Amino acid sequence: MTSVERVEAAMQLQKADRVPVWIRIIGGLGRVTGVKYGELLQNGELAAKCALETQELFGDDFLYAFLDTLVESDGFGQRTIFLENEAGYADKENFMIQSPDDYSRLQLFDVATAKRCKDLIKMAEIMVSERSKDVPVIAIVQEPLVTLGNMRGIEKLLVDCLRYPEAVRQGVDIVTDLIIDLSHALIGAGVKYMLLCHDYGNRRMLSEELFLKIEKDGLARWHKAVKATGTRIVIHSCGPTPYVDATFTIGEFDCFQLCYLPTGCTNWSEFKNKYGNRICIMGHLVPSEAARMTPKELKRECKNNIEELGPGGGYILAPGCEFPGNASMLNYKALVDSAEEYGRYR
Amino acid sequence: MSIKENTLDTMKQVLFNLQENDVYELVRKALAEGYDPTDIINKGLTPGMVAVGEEFEKYRYYLPELLLCAEIFRASVDIVKPKMKHTGTKNKGTVVLGTIQEDIHEIGKNLVKLIFELAGIEVHDLGIDVPCAKFIEEKSRTNAEIVAASAMITSTVPGLKKLTELVKREAPGTAVMIGGAPVTDSLAEEYGADGFAPDCISAVKVAETLIGSVRAQRSARVPGKQPG
């Protein structure tokens, strides 16, 4: 089977020849290819080249079109500060949203001309044209609150959600328009799977009630727009106690990438029994732990993951979030090898 | 229960309910009626903040509620402060705080700072991307009981080990607290840190315990003084 067939089988909740596997690295791309991380983040062509070389080296089942979580906010005009070998950050001395009134003043922009969106789309286009016949391309957009947090500061945004929910919702509406445009551009480039970074939909950030009050309408609109293109949606929620059931009230999704269990499940087998006939499950290695393990320990952990979630198909072995860039490259290999060694379906 | 206690109970309750304007109104009214400003803080506002912290630990309140409560608390203290006589309030301890070198993620660090200050702990915040030597320098300047640092990304976590070793070597008798998303209790133990907390509320409890231990050790070392 090709990776395209293997991943699609898992998304259809079927067994493939083996469990598909995704390393999910962006920070590590520079180290693998000898390029400065800060440089590749600002150059879509270079990022695509590094991602293609890395996928070829390790042989996992996805190509990942992602630069960082600041692509959308940068397009709105929020200054990004880039570092040489680390991820960049939004300039906190000059947040664009200075008061609740500023949420509604955000100006939608053209993703085809905004520098970083253009880089991301370029990255996807190159990966699609080079290898999408065999390996599917998965691209990422940020849920609106992530982008608003980059432009307001997370602490102020969280308080605004309580104090000025209507103002925040106006911001969510505008950012939703943007991620619909960006998703359409990425899908137009040939991306097969859209991954939504869903960092606020868990108990670490907002109550379930407040999360739905602020983001449900926007996410439902995005869901409808992406689904209308026939593209599959992967929800990424790496925080503790993700709101899986609440997310389903937004719409039906194809896959959930997780690190931690939601409420109502005490172990992963239980999670599989509860949701396995509804969604493909991706995860659940905890990245910081996976980075510290020896390759042997990591393989043992992968074996456990596969035994818990692999039976019957509908499972993709992966970390619950980015595999840390400073991890041993032997661990990247151990992850991919584990799918081959322990994930074969008979 | 006296009328005064009733008012302070109400203050606690409205803060707990995050009724922002009601809190300010009640604080102003209490001052106008001659309430002791220290009582307003210690018996009205602080119990309200503590109650919110308890709800946060039980997942009945979340980060937005905790942050809003802290904002209301601070604004209320600002109203009360001009009426306070300088009575030389007891220092509950001093902490040097920052994110470890090359780490710029500060939301967790800021939350810890906020909650420490509300608990009466003096915080010297060195900000983000702080070199280990800077922590030692600030510790020497302030004689802090604790050096506390956080790391949010796995690539910067080893810096916490370096800092712990440096503090143990250069500033013995100082406790080290570490935290951040990739940090665990077992990692803190492996690095030789004295304290770890998974969130800002439990961090206060850990810090208070460590401050007590450090002070006891320090006073035991002073000739003629008995350990506490």
Interface residues (C-beta under 8 A of the other chain):
Chain A: G27 L83 E86 A87 Y89 I154 E155 L158 V159 C161 L162 R163 R203 R204 M205 L206 S207 L210 T241 P287 S288 A291 R292 P324 G325 N326 A327
Chain B: L18 E20 Y59 Y62 L63 P64 E65 L67 L68 E71 E102 I104 I107 N110 L111 I153 T154 S155 V157 A181 P182 L187
